[in-house]
Every structure is written in structure tokens, then in C-alpha cells.
Amino acid sequence: MVSFSDRLRLKRASDYSYLNQSDCLTIHDVDDAQKFHMLMDAFNTTRICKDDQEHAFEMLAAVLWLGNISFLVIDNENHIEVVADEAVTNAAGLIGCGIQDLMLALSTHSIQAGKDKVAKNLTLQQAIDTRDSLAKFIYASLFDWLVEKINLSLAMGKQHTGRSISILDIYGFESFKKNSFEQFCINYANERLQQHFNRHLFKLEQEGYELDGIDWTKIDFEDNQDCLDLFEKRPLGLISLLDEESNFPKATNLTLTTKLKQHLKGNHRFKGERDGAFTVRHYAGEVLYDTGEFLEKNRDLLHSEIIQLLSSCTSQLSQLFASMLKQPQKPASSPIQAGMPACQKQSVATKFKDQLFKLMQQLESTTPHFIRCIKPNNKHIPGMFDKNLVLEQLRCCGVLEVVRIARSGYPTRMTHQEFTRRYGFLLPENHTCQDPLSTSVAILQQFDILPEMYQVGYTKLYFRTGQIGSLENVRKQVLQGTLEVQKCFRGHRARRYFHELKGGVVTLQSYVRGEIARKEYSILLGLKKQAACKKLDEQLMAVVQIQSVIRGWLVRRYFSSLQDSKESNVSKRRPGRRSSEIKDLPLEVLPSIVEELQKRILMTEAALGRKEKENAALREQVQQFESRWSEYETKMKSMEEMWQKQMSSLQMSLAAAKKSLGTDNTTGQPEIHHGAQSPSFYDSEEMSFGPHTPSGSTPTRILNNGTNTNGGLNSISTLANEFEQSKRNFDHEAQAIVEVKSADTVNSVEDIRSLKYKFEAWKKDFKVRLREAKAKAHRLGYGDAEKYRRKWWGKRTKRF
């Protein structure tokens, strides 16, 4: 797997010309690997995808390899050709173009002469400038592309809120031993930002005091507007003169210096020097600039061959960078700009100034806050404080003037409307001032604020430091007391509302509970009525039962009287004394007979009650017998299932014995197969204990014949024990036959036949006895029970 550094064809940092010129490749206490991981995390945080990250690193590696491209002088005119080494190969591969195309673009330049295009070989210095211009263009375009990616990633919040916080961090004023075009641009930007600082903290502050009618003594400060005019004024400013000189092909640093001296000698901020140098007196001090490379860096030529080369590359970023240059602009106005792309017709200084103006416009549309960073020493040593250097920086940055304005000025300011709206409630209720100005003055007089600690303007009130704090304390106390009163009132109102709500809830609950109680009472009343009706029905049934018994007794008595009358008619034919005696019975005897009959009725009713009790006891005994009978049925079913399983085991044992004897005797196989039938062969109606026991033929119907029933069940238990013993005997005999040696095959077959006949005979006999036992149990369960189903009063009637 190819590593990331191998894909980028990277080497050590000391091997690249753009990195080893400072002779400082490492920094103390700085871990480059850790910094790289932090960079990758930042890419991921800003949601830059992996492909874009790889493309960015490819462009950076291409810039490093472009710096290592070397040239070889081939003639006396200092013309060159590109050395074909690994630098050219790697740079072309990373950019995405051909090697020969890159070498041709770096060594030649096409000039448009009328309708013809003439190719011109570049000198050594021109080739170096072209190579560096390509590297700078790729690096600058990559920077702009990354900034755009990051802005797109972070722009979501601004789209939703419409607000943003911008932080501008600049390096600051620069002054080295040799100051070139870069320091010129940086110091110009610092002058413009210093003017922004002065405008907001000095000019606008003091102008606001004067416009609002405040008694104010103006504080002088060093204004750098004349220095900005030196840079920006047209047509005799530094940038305008530099662009004008850059348009001439034969211009040099000496001609530039001469022109600057000629036009700017009367400006006290400018001073011409010897050997192509000049001095500018900035707000932070004088800086000597060397114009040796001003013209070349300001032109920053990027030939059409370079643009065409980038357009033909396979890399997406190279094509994107080239498309950024192809924008229509105004036609060229000088010979040096012929053959250049449109966007390159504007000098670097002019583009820098335009970008700076856009930045200042954005800063003017915001509310600025300034943070001044002071350098403690020039030796970059911690813990060392150079007071002279710090004081010089404070003077140059205008911090001392800011402090004077803050001490003598009025940092706290509020409009009359805001002040009245915030503190107007502190005045007594009888105050009748209506306009905000009068109300503001009344508030200040109410709280005895000294006149020298504030000033009243046309539109605003101005307070010195700390004066507004006393008003804030009083306001806080009043608001706190108001909140306490409101809290108590709201608590009282909430409690009163709660009690009212609670009373309503309790009333509603009482109605609901009453309704529920009434419904429950109606339900209980209905249940009580049903129970009373049921009890009345039972009593009626009891009365009907008694009436039926009495009517039966009366019918039987009437029937008896008819029989007696019939007998008496018969006896009339016989002479005797009895019939005449009966006829001649006196009327006084009849009541005694009726009384005797009533006594017999009472005795019969008493006997009826006793019989009902006896019937209840008998019913309990019947239930006990039924439970016992169900247990016996369960046992019989389990015995039948166990018998079937044992028969199956016996058949399997017989089959195993047959199999062990071999297949020599073919005549014996049918009988063996006949004897080894499936368990369903023995599952006949006679051999089934449990399932064919009638559910009605149970001991529940036997009343006084429990001994006979137990005898029937004991016979079944005897048969079950006999079955178990026979099963064990057959198992032992079958096992003995299986254990016989194969040599005695004939005797083994005879033993199997005899065992089969013995088993069939036993089975037939067992079936007969089992059928008889079941029939006996059936008779005992039904016959005796039917005898006791007769009505007891029928037998009593016969007795009567």
C-alpha cells in the first residue's frame, strides 16, 4: 500500500529550495507531527472532504517541487533550457500536465505581433521569475480556495441569523534591515487600519461631543491621514507612480526611485535615498525600503503559456485556478500588458489596495472593538520587559491618547429617551414633566448627582466613569421591592384561586360520589329483590312438594276407603255382627278417627323430614363413591396402557429372538411374524380397561351395597396383578430363548412356537375372565342402585 508521503513524492524539508533558504527548519518546543494532526482535525471539523484535502496537499507538494526546478544557460544571450530532472517530473505529475509542456511553458514566451505570434526564449532571470510566478499563483489560488471552502462551511449560521462576529488579526508594523515590496504592502495596510482606529476612538468621539453641544476641550493626537495620502493619492501617490513605472518594459529600480524623488520631494513623509531606496515616515517610525524587486513583484507576470498549461491539466484544482483568470476586463493600455490574461493587467499593489478598501468597507459596517498587542522585547525572550520599547509602541499606537480621552471623557452615554425609559419610574408620582429632557434632568436632581460628573447634550446624557452605577443600585432596589410586593400579591391570588378551585372540586366530588352511592344502592336493592324472589320460589316449591305428598296420601286413603267399602259390600252378604256394628257406630266416634288420621299425617311429615336427611347423607356417600370410582377408572386406564406397552415390548423381544436365530428355517417365519404383531392387535374391546367402562356405571348410584361393589373392584385388581405376573414370566421366557446359542436352532424354533401357543391360550382365558369381571362390576353399579331409586313414600303407602 502506497503511503501518503509516497503519493506526494515528498522528501525532507532541507531538500526543497523554498524551505531551506532561512536555515531554520525546526522550532523549539513545536511538534510538527502534532501540528499536522491538528490541521487534519481542523479540515474534518470544517467539513472539507478527503478528496479535497488530498488535492490541496498535491498542490502544496507541486509548489515545493517547482522551487527545485533548475535552468541551464545555453548561449551568450543568457537564454536557458529547463533541466529535465525529478523536480520537473514530480511537479508535472502533481499538477497534472505533461513534462514537455511544463518545460516549454517555463522556457519560452509568446508575443503577439499583429496577427502573428512569435515565440521568444526566456533569459535565466525571466525563467526564474516565471517559475516563481507560477508557484505563487498556485499557492495564492489554493489559499483563496481554502478560504472559500471554510466560509461556505461556516456560513450556515449567518444565513439563519443574519448576524456574525468577524475577527481581524494582522501581524502589525514591520521594519527589517532590508524591506522590500512585501513590507511596503503590509505597512500600508497597517496605516489604513490605524486610521480606522483613530477615526473611531478620536475623531468620531470628539466630533460627537461637539455636535451634541458638550463643553469639551479637544485632545490632540497624531493623525496619519497625510501618510495615507502619500500611498493612495492620484496621480502622484506611491502606488500610482509604482504602477505607472511598472508599465514600461525597460524601467528599473533606479528609474523608479528617480520618479518618486521627482514627484514626492515636497512631502514630509517621504525621503529619497541613494542606491535605489527611499524612506517613509510611518505612524510607528521611519522605514527604509529597497526598490530592487519592486517592479517585478508588482507586475507578477503570469504569461499566457502558463494559463494554457493550467487549463490543459488533468487536476481539477489546476483547471479551477486557470478558470479564475479567464474573466473579461478592459483592454490593455501598455506594451508590457500585451499577451497577458485580463486579470493580470492589474498590478499587485492596485489589487492589494482594492482588497484593502473592501475590508475597510466591511469594518465600517460593524461595531468595532480593538485589542492592542504590545511586544515586550525584541529578543523574543519570555519574562523580559523593555519599558522603552513598550512606551514607544503605546505612543505610536495612540494608546496614551485613548487613555486621556477615556479619563477626561464620558464613556457612559444614553439618549434621553433611553434614560427616561430606564429610570423614569424612580420619580415620584406627582412629577408632571412630559418631555424626555426634563424628565432626565429631574431624575439627576432627584438623586443628587454632581453636575461635574455628567453633561446634558442635545440628544444624549454623558456620564463619567462610575456615575451610572448609583442609579443602577437605586433602580435595582426599587425593582427588588416591587418584585417582592408582586410576589406576595401573586401568591395571595394563586392561593385564593386554589381555594376556590378546591371548593368547586369538593362540591363536584360530593355530587359524583352521591350518584355512585345511589347507583350502588339500586344495584344492591335489585340483588336483594332477586334473592327474595328466589327464596320465595324455593318456599313455594317446598309447599307444592308438601301438598303433593298430602294429596297423594289423601288419594291413597280414598282408595283404601273404596277398598274398604268394597269389602264391606261383600261382607253384607254374610250374616254377622261386624257390619251392623259399623253401621251402628255413633257419630261421636268419627272425630276420634279424624284426630288419629291427623296424628298419622304429622308422623308422616316427621318421617319425611328424617328421610330427607337420610337422602342428603346418602347423596354425600354417592359423591364419595363416585370419586373413588373415578380413581379406579384412572388406575384401570393406566393399567391398560401399561399392558399394551408391555405387550409391545414382549412382541419386540419375540421379533429380536427370531432375528437372532437367523433366516435358515423359512417355515418358522410366518408364525413368528404372526406372533410379533403391532400393539394394535391386542387392543380389542374386551382387553380395554378404562375407555370401555361406562361412565354411568359408577359406584355413585350404589346406596347400601358398598361391600359388593368393593368386591367387584377387588376382582379387577386381582386380574391386574395376575397380568403383571404373567407379563414378567413371558419376558423371562423370551429372554431365555434369545440367549440360546445359534447352534441349537431347531430347539429354539420349537420353544418359540410353544411360547406363542401358551401366550395365545393365556390371552384367551384372560379375556374371558376380564369380561366377566367387568360385567359383574357393571351389574353391581347399576342393579342395586336402581332398587333404591324408588320413592320411599311408595313403600310407605303399601304399608298403610
Phi, psi and omega in degrees: 000128183282131181283170182294318179293328178290323177296326178272355178057046184273152174235197178287158182296329181289349181273356183252134184294325181288344184252334187265006182284335181271351182058025178226096184257344179229151178238138182297136178065023176240120180263110182295323180296318178294321178297322179295319178295323176296322177297317179296321177296323178294320176301315181293324180294320179276010174060042171268121189292166183297321181296316179295324177297316179295321178296321179295317179292328176296319178294321177296317178296324178296321177298318179297318181288330175298323178295339180269357179290131182245163183233153181237124178288132186244351180209180182287342179275011176068023174285155189229170167222152184282134177284123182278087178237192183292336179297315178295316182299312182292320179296316179295320179295321181286325178286327180098032179234174178282153181295314181294325177297319179293317180296321180292320180292332181272347185247347182228164179213132182264134180242132180275114178244094185070236177268351182260154177243123184250130178272132183234133177285143181271149173281176182298314181293320178295321178294320178296317178297320179295316178299314181293325178296319177297317180295317180294322179295317178297318182293316180294319179294322177296320178297313179298321180294318179294319178298319179295319177299315182293319179296321177295323180289326184264000185279355185296315182296322180292325179296326182276322186262333184077005181234155180205161175240120181250139179241122177253116181243115180244155183289324180111186183290138182237135176210106181247182176295320177236115182249123184248205185296325181296315178295327177300314180291319182295315181291328174297317177297322178294324176298317181294318179291326176295323176295322176298319178297313180296322184295318184281325186264341181242302187293303183296326180297310183285327176295324177297318177300315183293318181292332183268007175076030180271139175287105190220133175266119187293136179260127180281146176214163182277113180264130182259023180295325178294328176291322176295322176298324177301323181277318194256344187297140177246145358267012187246032174268167182300315183291320180294316179294324178294317177295322180296318180289331180290342180282346180267128183295327185264012180289146179232178179293330178290317178296325177295315180297320180297316180296319179296318179296322184294320186264339187242014184293336180274355181272125183290346178277347184245145178213121179281143180238176179277169175055042174067043179227162176209160184240139176239131179267099180277174178296334181264353180144176180276142181229131178264121182254135176262121185271017184302320183242018182298312185294314181296317182288330179286324178289310180050056187294136174231103189293162181297331179296325179291320179295317178296322178299314180293326179293329182272001181287155178276343180287137181295319181293322178298316178295322179295317179296321179292323181292334178293337181274339185273075179232137183291133177226181179291151182295160184292147181241008180214158182295328184291339183267359178293138180081001179266154173293160190299316184288344179274358180281353176260133185288165180294319181296320179293317177298321179296319180294319179297317178296324179294321178297319177297320178297319181293325177296320178293322178293324180293335180275003182240171173266109189276149170227134189248138174235116180264127178259126182252130178275121186287330180203165180266359184263359180057041181248129179288149177080008181246129184235115179261102187294326179295317178296318181293317180297322178296320178294321179295323178291314183295323182278352179080018182291324181296320178294324177297320179294319179297317179296320180294324182285321182266349183267195183234091185291335181259123180218143180216145175289159180299322179295315179296317181296317179294318181294329184272324186240005183294331182288352179282344179285154176297162183289336183278004179286130187247010179293138183250318184283149183299325181296313179295321179295320180296314179297320180297322179294316180297320179289328180298323185254015170055046174278130185296142182297329181285352181265001177204164173221145182256118178264185180292323184239343187225163169254135183243128183239146172281173186298130174089352184283326181288344181294323179295319176295323179295323178295315179297317179300319180296318179296316180297317179296323180295317177296321178297319178296323178296315179297315179297323180297314180297316181296316179295325176295316178299315181295321179293320179293319179296317177298323179295316181295319177297316179296321179296318178299317178297321180294318180296318178298314178298320178296321180297319177296316181295314180296322176298317179297318179297317180297319180296319178297317179297321179296318179296322178295314179298321179297319177296320178296321180296319178297318178298318179295320179295319179296321180294319179294321178296321177297320179296318179296319178297319178297322178295319179297316179299321179297316179296318179299320179297322179294314182297317180296322176297318179297319179296320178296315179297322178294320178295321177296319178296320179294324176296317177297320180296321179294323177296318178295322180294326176295323179291321183287345178296329181290337181268133177288138178181177185264343191288314183294323179292327177293322181292318180295327185272013180297141180284161181291340181290340183282333184300318178299325179294326178292317178299319180297321179295321178296321178296320177298319179297324179296317179296319178297321179296319179296320178297318178296324178298319178296318180296318180296325177296318176299317179297321178298321178297317178297320180295324178297322177296319177297321178299318179297320177298317180294324178297318178296318179295320180295321177296323176297317179295320178300317179299317179297319181295320177297315179296323178295320180295317179297318180293325178295317179298317178297319181292322176297319178298317178299320179296318179296319178296322178296318178297319178298321178295322178296318178299317182295324181289334181283347178095184184246022182292310186271099183284338182285336182278347185293320181299318180295322181295318178293326179293324180282338182259050180282169180289162181300339180291345178295326182265000182274067181264175181292325183286330185271357182268120181279295191287307189299330184262010174280120186298139181291331179280339183273062180245164181291004181292338181267355182272127185258301185241021183238042181295330182293316180294322179296318178296329177295319177298318179292326178294325178294322178294319178298323178297317178298321179297318179295320178297322179298316180299317182293319179294322179298316180296320180296315179297322179298316181296317180295320179295321179295323179294322179294320180296326183282355179292144179295153180290343180292328181265058187291319184296313180296325180295319179295319178296322179295321179296318179297315181296322178296322179295313180298320179298317180296319180295319180295316179296320181297316181297315180296319181295324178298315182297314182293322179295322178295319179295319180296320179292319178296319178298315179297324179294317179296317180296328182282329185254318188296308183291328180293326182291332181294330186264007178276350180292153179287133184295331182286344174294317179292325179294327180295319178299322180296315177299000000 
